[in-house]
Amino acid sequence: MKDAITDAISKGIEFDDLSVEGSESKYTVSIISNVFEGKSTIQRHKMIYALLDGYIKTGEIHALTIKALTLDESKN
């Protein structure tokens, strides 16, 4: 499932770094991308949720924690 999550995000967001951790329908996504520049936390999360919507609807992802930062934010 981690590979499927990585693939889904990769198709929709260009990123500098991405990690997916977890199992049994509970996952944590940490992503660094300048696509998030100027966007609120909620807007960033919505972008990720939109890419993973199919897995959420089927229950393959039940709980999702997202850490979405720009490159500059990740350096602080």
VENLINLIN-V434635 format. One line per field, one symbol per residue. ss: DSSP state (~ for helix, > for strand, _ for the rest). A space follows every 10 residues. Layout:
BEGIN
ss=???
END
This chain:
BEGIN
ss=_~~~~~~~~~ ~~____>>>> >>>__>>>>> >>_~~~____ ~~~~~~~~~~ ~~~~~~~~__ __>>>>>>>_ ~~~~~_
END
